[in-house]
Amino acid sequence: MTDINVNIQAIAEAKDLFCPKVTWVHHWTETLFSFRIERPQSFRFVSGEFIMIGLGTPEGKPLMRAYSIVSPAWEDHLEFFSVKVKDGPLTSRLQHLQVGDHILLGRKPTGTLVPDALEPGAHLLMIGTGTGLAPFLSVLREPDTHERFGHIVIAHTVRQAEELAYHSLLEEDIRTDEIFGELLTDRFTYYPTVTRGSFHRQGRVTDRIRDGRFAADVGLPEGDLSTTRWMICGSIDFNREMIEILEAAGLREGTRSNPGQFVVERAFVG
């Protein structure tokens, strides 16, 4: 147990928050890590949503940030994917989590990256940078996704190849999964790109989308995006650029009450 747990139970009770235990921690690089927590019995969410999580301060207050949930809605644990920010108010402490620690968990998940905010389509393209991959891992393993869309693509752009967290899951493990392996046969494309250093596919995914390489690589219909549906999750600048690309192609942003051709997540971690 670490000092992360100081005051946390009392804060959770005072603020009507869950206080689940950490069950698994994995450090991908010096700047990226994932962790799992026990899922409270009454906690419900839709695959692709985010939730507020955090820690307590020495003053007895909650310090909370929005995190997308990596695990699908049917899983019996909750998994999160995080950066490590040296001077970040939350992540500078969160990165030191150990199994047995407790965190604060909100009670009201929400978010736009859910299948029912999109019209059904032939292609679902989930495009993200960095930890923006997180909600796509949830959506990919949601059975409803495979009923609503045909070909599914996850494009993940990072700076260095070692930052391609979950690479083995998306490259190999998902294809042999007893639930989704058969569903994804010839229907799933993992499309990693790296902007710095050596890798077989280099450059920004937005550049590849603009110049047509992305469409050619993943088998999209040339010049016609009417059957494509998009989920976008990354930095503010990346999201803005993707919105410009999609709106220029005549696509409309969707919501749960008014489904469209693309959705964008606007919650960020600090």
Contacts in CASP RR format, 6 or more apart in sequence:
PFRMAT RR
TARGET T0000
AUTHOR 0000-0000-0000
METHOD contacts of the structure
MODEL  1
MTDINVNIQAIAEAKDLFCPKVTWVHHWTETLFSFRIERPQSFRFVSGEF
IMIGLGTPEGKPLMRAYSIVSPAWEDHLEFFSVKVKDGPLTSRLQHLQVG
DHILLGRKPTGTLVPDALEPGAHLLMIGTGTGLAPFLSVLREPDTHERFG
HIVIAHTVRQAEELAYHSLLEEDIRTDEIFGELLTDRFTYYPTVTRGSFH
RQGRVTDRIRDGRFAADVGLPEGDLSTTRWMICGSIDFNREMIEILEAAG
LREGTRSNPGQFVVERAFVG
1 98 0 8 1.000
1 100 0 8 1.000
1 101 0 8 1.000
2 96 0 8 1.000
2 97 0 8 1.000
2 98 0 8 1.000
2 101 0 8 1.000
4 55 0 8 1.000
4 93 0 8 1.000
4 96 0 8 1.000
4 97 0 8 1.000
4 101 0 8 1.000
4 102 0 8 1.000
4 103 0 8 1.000
5 101 0 8 1.000
5 102 0 8 1.000
6 56 0 8 1.000
6 58 0 8 1.000
7 56 0 8 1.000
7 57 0 8 1.000
7 58 0 8 1.000
7 60 0 8 1.000
8 19 0 8 1.000
8 55 0 8 1.000
8 56 0 8 1.000
8 102 0 8 1.000
8 103 0 8 1.000
8 104 0 8 1.000
9 19 0 8 1.000
9 102 0 8 1.000
10 60 0 8 1.000
11 17 0 8 1.000
11 56 0 8 1.000
11 60 0 8 1.000
11 61 0 8 1.000
11 62 0 8 1.000
11 104 0 8 1.000
12 18 0 8 1.000
12 19 0 8 1.000
12 104 0 8 1.000
15 62 0 8 1.000
15 104 0 8 1.000
16 107 0 8 1.000
17 62 0 8 1.000
17 104 0 8 1.000
17 105 0 8 1.000
17 106 0 8 1.000
17 107 0 8 1.000
18 40 0 8 1.000
18 43 0 8 1.000
18 104 0 8 1.000
18 105 0 8 1.000
18 106 0 8 1.000
18 107 0 8 1.000
19 102 0 8 1.000
19 103 0 8 1.000
19 104 0 8 1.000
19 105 0 8 1.000
20 37 0 8 1.000
20 38 0 8 1.000
20 39 0 8 1.000
20 40 0 8 1.000
20 78 0 8 1.000
20 102 0 8 1.000
20 103 0 8 1.000
20 105 0 8 1.000
21 37 0 8 1.000
21 38 0 8 1.000
21 100 0 8 1.000
21 101 0 8 1.000
21 102 0 8 1.000
22 35 0 8 1.000
22 36 0 8 1.000
22 37 0 8 1.000
22 97 0 8 1.000
22 98 0 8 1.000
22 99 0 8 1.000
22 100 0 8 1.000
22 101 0 8 1.000
22 102 0 8 1.000
22 103 0 8 1.000
23 36 0 8 1.000
23 37 0 8 1.000
23 38 0 8 1.000
23 77 0 8 1.000
23 99 0 8 1.000
23 100 0 8 1.000
24 35 0 8 1.000
24 36 0 8 1.000
24 77 0 8 1.000
24 79 0 8 1.000
24 99 0 8 1.000
25 33 0 8 1.000
25 34 0 8 1.000
25 35 0 8 1.000
25 36 0 8 1.000
25 97 0 8 1.000
25 98 0 8 1.000
25 99 0 8 1.000
26 33 0 8 1.000
26 34 0 8 1.000
26 35 0 8 1.000
27 33 0 8 1.000
28 34 0 8 1.000
28 162 0 8 1.000
28 163 0 8 1.000
28 165 0 8 1.000
29 162 0 8 1.000
29 163 0 8 1.000
29 165 0 8 1.000
30 84 0 8 1.000
31 83 0 8 1.000
31 84 0 8 1.000
31 163 0 8 1.000
32 81 0 8 1.000
32 82 0 8 1.000
32 83 0 8 1.000
32 84 0 8 1.000
32 130 0 8 1.000
32 131 0 8 1.000
32 163 0 8 1.000
32 165 0 8 1.000
33 81 0 8 1.000
33 82 0 8 1.000
33 84 0 8 1.000
33 95 0 8 1.000
34 70 0 8 1.000
34 79 0 8 1.000
34 80 0 8 1.000
34 81 0 8 1.000
34 82 0 8 1.000
34 165 0 8 1.000
35 79 0 8 1.000
35 80 0 8 1.000
35 82 0 8 1.000
35 97 0 8 1.000
36 71 0 8 1.000
36 77 0 8 1.000
36 78 0 8 1.000
36 79 0 8 1.000
36 80 0 8 1.000
37 77 0 8 1.000
37 78 0 8 1.000
37 80 0 8 1.000
37 103 0 8 1.000
37 105 0 8 1.000
38 77 0 8 1.000
38 78 0 8 1.000
39 75 0 8 1.000
39 76 0 8 1.000
39 77 0 8 1.000
39 78 0 8 1.000
40 105 0 8 1.000
43 78 0 8 1.000
43 105 0 8 1.000
43 107 0 8 1.000
44 73 0 8 1.000
44 109 0 8 1.000
45 51 0 8 1.000
45 69 0 8 1.000
45 73 0 8 1.000
45 109 0 8 1.000
46 73 0 8 1.000
46 109 0 8 1.000
46 114 0 8 1.000
46 116 0 8 1.000
47 69 0 8 1.000
47 72 0 8 1.000
47 73 0 8 1.000
47 114 0 8 1.000
47 115 0 8 1.000
47 138 0 8 1.000
47 139 0 8 1.000
47 141 0 8 1.000
47 142 0 8 1.000
47 144 0 8 1.000
47 145 0 8 1.000
48 68 0 8 1.000
48 69 0 8 1.000
48 111 0 8 1.000
48 113 0 8 1.000
48 114 0 8 1.000
48 135 0 8 1.000
48 136 0 8 1.000
48 138 0 8 1.000
48 139 0 8 1.000
48 142 0 8 1.000
49 68 0 8 1.000
49 69 0 8 1.000
49 109 0 8 1.000
49 110 0 8 1.000
49 111 0 8 1.000
49 113 0 8 1.000
49 114 0 8 1.000
49 135 0 8 1.000
49 138 0 8 1.000
50 66 0 8 1.000
50 67 0 8 1.000
50 68 0 8 1.000
50 69 0 8 1.000
50 109 0 8 1.000
50 110 0 8 1.000
50 111 0 8 1.000
50 135 0 8 1.000
50 265 0 8 1.000
50 267 0 8 1.000
51 66 0 8 1.000
51 67 0 8 1.000
51 69 0 8 1.000
51 78 0 8 1.000
51 105 0 8 1.000
51 106 0 8 1.000
51 108 0 8 1.000
51 109 0 8 1.000
51 110 0 8 1.000
52 64 0 8 1.000
52 65 0 8 1.000
52 66 0 8 1.000
52 67 0 8 1.000
52 105 0 8 1.000
52 106 0 8 1.000
52 108 0 8 1.000
53 64 0 8 1.000
53 65 0 8 1.000
53 67 0 8 1.000
53 80 0 8 1.000
53 103 0 8 1.000
53 104 0 8 1.000
53 105 0 8 1.000
53 106 0 8 1.000
54 62 0 8 1.000
54 63 0 8 1.000
54 64 0 8 1.000
54 65 0 8 1.000
54 90 0 8 1.000
54 94 0 8 1.000
54 103 0 8 1.000
54 104 0 8 1.000
54 105 0 8 1.000
55 62 0 8 1.000
55 63 0 8 1.000
55 90 0 8 1.000
55 93 0 8 1.000
55 94 0 8 1.000
55 103 0 8 1.000
55 104 0 8 1.000
56 62 0 8 1.000
56 63 0 8 1.000
56 104 0 8 1.000
57 63 0 8 1.000
62 104 0 8 1.000
63 89 0 8 1.000
63 90 0 8 1.000
64 90 0 8 1.000
64 104 0 8 1.000
64 106 0 8 1.000
65 90 0 8 1.000
65 91 0 8 1.000
65 269 0 8 1.000
65 270 0 8 1.000
66 267 0 8 1.000
66 268 0 8 1.000
66 269 0 8 1.000
67 80 0 8 1.000
67 81 0 8 1.000
67 82 0 8 1.000
67 134 0 8 1.000
67 269 0 8 1.000
68 80 0 8 1.000
68 81 0 8 1.000
68 113 0 8 1.000
68 131 0 8 1.000
68 132 0 8 1.000
68 134 0 8 1.000
68 135 0 8 1.000
68 138 0 8 1.000
68 233 0 8 1.000
68 265 0 8 1.000
68 267 0 8 1.000
69 78 0 8 1.000
69 79 0 8 1.000
69 80 0 8 1.000
69 109 0 8 1.000
69 134 0 8 1.000
69 135 0 8 1.000
69 138 0 8 1.000
70 79 0 8 1.000
70 80 0 8 1.000
70 81 0 8 1.000
70 134 0 8 1.000
70 135 0 8 1.000
70 137 0 8 1.000
70 138 0 8 1.000
71 77 0 8 1.000
71 78 0 8 1.000
71 79 0 8 1.000
71 137 0 8 1.000
71 138 0 8 1.000
71 141 0 8 1.000
72 138 0 8 1.000
72 139 0 8 1.000
72 141 0 8 1.000
72 142 0 8 1.000
73 138 0 8 1.000
73 142 0 8 1.000
74 142 0 8 1.000
74 143 0 8 1.000
75 141 0 8 1.000
78 105 0 8 1.000
80 134 0 8 1.000
81 131 0 8 1.000
81 132 0 8 1.000
81 133 0 8 1.000
81 134 0 8 1.000
81 137 0 8 1.000
81 165 0 8 1.000
81 166 0 8 1.000
82 91 0 8 1.000
82 94 0 8 1.000
82 95 0 8 1.000
82 131 0 8 1.000
82 269 0 8 1.000
83 91 0 8 1.000
83 130 0 8 1.000
83 131 0 8 1.000
83 269 0 8 1.000
83 270 0 8 1.000
84 91 0 8 1.000
84 92 0 8 1.000
84 95 0 8 1.000
85 91 0 8 1.000
85 92 0 8 1.000
85 270 0 8 1.000
86 92 0 8 1.000
88 270 0 8 1.000
89 270 0 8 1.000
90 269 0 8 1.000
90 270 0 8 1.000
91 269 0 8 1.000
91 270 0 8 1.000
94 103 0 8 1.000
97 103 0 8 1.000
111 265 0 8 1.000
111 267 0 8 1.000
112 254 0 8 1.000
112 255 0 8 1.000
112 256 0 8 1.000
112 263 0 8 1.000
112 264 0 8 1.000
112 265 0 8 1.000
112 266 0 8 1.000
113 135 0 8 1.000
113 136 0 8 1.000
113 139 0 8 1.000
113 231 0 8 1.000
113 233 0 8 1.000
113 263 0 8 1.000
113 265 0 8 1.000
114 139 0 8 1.000
114 256 0 8 1.000
114 263 0 8 1.000
115 139 0 8 1.000
115 142 0 8 1.000
115 144 0 8 1.000
115 145 0 8 1.000
115 148 0 8 1.000
115 149 0 8 1.000
116 144 0 8 1.000
116 256 0 8 1.000
116 259 0 8 1.000
117 254 0 8 1.000
117 255 0 8 1.000
117 256 0 8 1.000
117 259 0 8 1.000
117 260 0 8 1.000
117 263 0 8 1.000
118 124 0 8 1.000
118 148 0 8 1.000
118 229 0 8 1.000
118 231 0 8 1.000
118 254 0 8 1.000
118 259 0 8 1.000
118 260 0 8 1.000
118 261 0 8 1.000
118 262 0 8 1.000
118 263 0 8 1.000
119 229 0 8 1.000
119 259 0 8 1.000
119 260 0 8 1.000
119 261 0 8 1.000
120 148 0 8 1.000
120 149 0 8 1.000
120 229 0 8 1.000
121 148 0 8 1.000
121 149 0 8 1.000
121 150 0 8 1.000
121 227 0 8 1.000
121 228 0 8 1.000
121 229 0 8 1.000
122 149 0 8 1.000
122 150 0 8 1.000
122 151 0 8 1.000
122 227 0 8 1.000
122 228 0 8 1.000
123 149 0 8 1.000
123 150 0 8 1.000
123 151 0 8 1.000
123 152 0 8 1.000
123 153 0 8 1.000
123 220 0 8 1.000
123 227 0 8 1.000
123 228 0 8 1.000
123 229 0 8 1.000
124 145 0 8 1.000
124 148 0 8 1.000
124 149 0 8 1.000
124 150 0 8 1.000
124 151 0 8 1.000
124 152 0 8 1.000
124 153 0 8 1.000
124 229 0 8 1.000
124 230 0 8 1.000
124 231 0 8 1.000
125 153 0 8 1.000
125 155 0 8 1.000
125 218 0 8 1.000
125 220 0 8 1.000
125 228 0 8 1.000
125 229 0 8 1.000
125 230 0 8 1.000
125 231 0 8 1.000
126 136 0 8 1.000
126 139 0 8 1.000
126 140 0 8 1.000
126 152 0 8 1.000
126 153 0 8 1.000
126 154 0 8 1.000
126 155 0 8 1.000
126 230 0 8 1.000
126 231 0 8 1.000
126 233 0 8 1.000
127 155 0 8 1.000
127 205 0 8 1.000
127 209 0 8 1.000
127 230 0 8 1.000
127 231 0 8 1.000
127 232 0 8 1.000
127 233 0 8 1.000
127 242 0 8 1.000
128 136 0 8 1.000
128 155 0 8 1.000
128 156 0 8 1.000
128 157 0 8 1.000
128 205 0 8 1.000
128 232 0 8 1.000
128 233 0 8 1.000
128 234 0 8 1.000
128 238 0 8 1.000
129 156 0 8 1.000
129 157 0 8 1.000
129 158 0 8 1.000
129 205 0 8 1.000
129 233 0 8 1.000
129 234 0 8 1.000
129 235 0 8 1.000
129 238 0 8 1.000
130 156 0 8 1.000
130 157 0 8 1.000
130 158 0 8 1.000
130 163 0 8 1.000
130 234 0 8 1.000
131 269 0 8 1.000
132 233 0 8 1.000
132 234 0 8 1.000
132 265 0 8 1.000
133 154 0 8 1.000
133 156 0 8 1.000
133 165 0 8 1.000
133 166 0 8 1.000
133 233 0 8 1.000
134 233 0 8 1.000
135 231 0 8 1.000
135 233 0 8 1.000
135 265 0 8 1.000
136 154 0 8 1.000
136 156 0 8 1.000
136 231 0 8 1.000
136 233 0 8 1.000
137 166 0 8 1.000
137 169 0 8 1.000
139 145 0 8 1.000
139 231 0 8 1.000
140 152 0 8 1.000
140 154 0 8 1.000
140 174 0 8 1.000
140 180 0 8 1.000
140 188 0 8 1.000
141 174 0 8 1.000
141 179 0 8 1.000
141 180 0 8 1.000
145 152 0 8 1.000
146 152 0 8 1.000
146 180 0 8 1.000
146 183 0 8 1.000
146 184 0 8 1.000
146 187 0 8 1.000
149 229 0 8 1.000
150 187 0 8 1.000
151 187 0 8 1.000
151 188 0 8 1.000
151 189 0 8 1.000
151 218 0 8 1.000
151 219 0 8 1.000
152 184 0 8 1.000
152 187 0 8 1.000
152 188 0 8 1.000
152 189 0 8 1.000
153 188 0 8 1.000
153 189 0 8 1.000
153 190 0 8 1.000
153 191 0 8 1.000
153 218 0 8 1.000
154 170 0 8 1.000
154 188 0 8 1.000
154 189 0 8 1.000
154 190 0 8 1.000
154 191 0 8 1.000
155 191 0 8 1.000
155 192 0 8 1.000
155 193 0 8 1.000
155 205 0 8 1.000
155 214 0 8 1.000
156 164 0 8 1.000
156 170 0 8 1.000
156 190 0 8 1.000
156 191 0 8 1.000
156 192 0 8 1.000
156 193 0 8 1.000
157 192 0 8 1.000
157 193 0 8 1.000
157 194 0 8 1.000
157 195 0 8 1.000
157 203 0 8 1.000
157 204 0 8 1.000
157 205 0 8 1.000
158 164 0 8 1.000
158 192 0 8 1.000
158 193 0 8 1.000
158 194 0 8 1.000
158 195 0 8 1.000
159 194 0 8 1.000
159 195 0 8 1.000
159 196 0 8 1.000
160 194 0 8 1.000
160 196 0 8 1.000
160 197 0 8 1.000
161 194 0 8 1.000
161 197 0 8 1.000
161 198 0 8 1.000
161 199 0 8 1.000
164 192 0 8 1.000
164 194 0 8 1.000
167 192 0 8 1.000
170 190 0 8 1.000
170 192 0 8 1.000
171 190 0 8 1.000
174 180 0 8 1.000
174 181 0 8 1.000
174 184 0 8 1.000
174 188 0 8 1.000
175 181 0 8 1.000
175 184 0 8 1.000
175 185 0 8 1.000
175 188 0 8 1.000
189 218 0 8 1.000
191 201 0 8 1.000
191 205 0 8 1.000
191 214 0 8 1.000
191 217 0 8 1.000
191 218 0 8 1.000
192 199 0 8 1.000
192 201 0 8 1.000
193 199 0 8 1.000
193 201 0 8 1.000
193 202 0 8 1.000
193 203 0 8 1.000
193 204 0 8 1.000
193 205 0 8 1.000
193 208 0 8 1.000
194 201 0 8 1.000
194 202 0 8 1.000
194 203 0 8 1.000
195 202 0 8 1.000
195 203 0 8 1.000
195 204 0 8 1.000
205 214 0 8 1.000
206 238 0 8 1.000
206 241 0 8 1.000
206 242 0 8 1.000
206 245 0 8 1.000
208 214 0 8 1.000
208 217 0 8 1.000
209 215 0 8 1.000
209 245 0 8 1.000
210 245 0 8 1.000
214 220 0 8 1.000
215 221 0 8 1.000
215 222 0 8 1.000
215 223 0 8 1.000
216 222 0 8 1.000
220 228 0 8 1.000
221 227 0 8 1.000
225 246 0 8 1.000
225 249 0 8 1.000
225 250 0 8 1.000
225 251 0 8 1.000
225 261 0 8 1.000
228 251 0 8 1.000
228 261 0 8 1.000
229 260 0 8 1.000
229 261 0 8 1.000
229 262 0 8 1.000
230 242 0 8 1.000
230 246 0 8 1.000
230 251 0 8 1.000
230 261 0 8 1.000
230 262 0 8 1.000
230 263 0 8 1.000
231 262 0 8 1.000
231 263 0 8 1.000
231 264 0 8 1.000
231 265 0 8 1.000
232 238 0 8 1.000
232 239 0 8 1.000
232 242 0 8 1.000
232 243 0 8 1.000
232 246 0 8 1.000
232 262 0 8 1.000
232 263 0 8 1.000
232 264 0 8 1.000
232 265 0 8 1.000
233 239 0 8 1.000
233 264 0 8 1.000
233 265 0 8 1.000
234 265 0 8 1.000
236 268 0 8 1.000
239 264 0 8 1.000
239 265 0 8 1.000
239 266 0 8 1.000
242 264 0 8 1.000
243 253 0 8 1.000
243 262 0 8 1.000
243 264 0 8 1.000
246 253 0 8 1.000
246 261 0 8 1.000
246 262 0 8 1.000
247 253 0 8 1.000
251 260 0 8 1.000
251 261 0 8 1.000
251 262 0 8 1.000
252 260 0 8 1.000
252 261 0 8 1.000
252 262 0 8 1.000
253 260 0 8 1.000
253 261 0 8 1.000
253 262 0 8 1.000
253 263 0 8 1.000
253 264 0 8 1.000
254 260 0 8 1.000
254 261 0 8 1.000
254 262 0 8 1.000
254 263 0 8 1.000
255 263 0 8 1.000
END
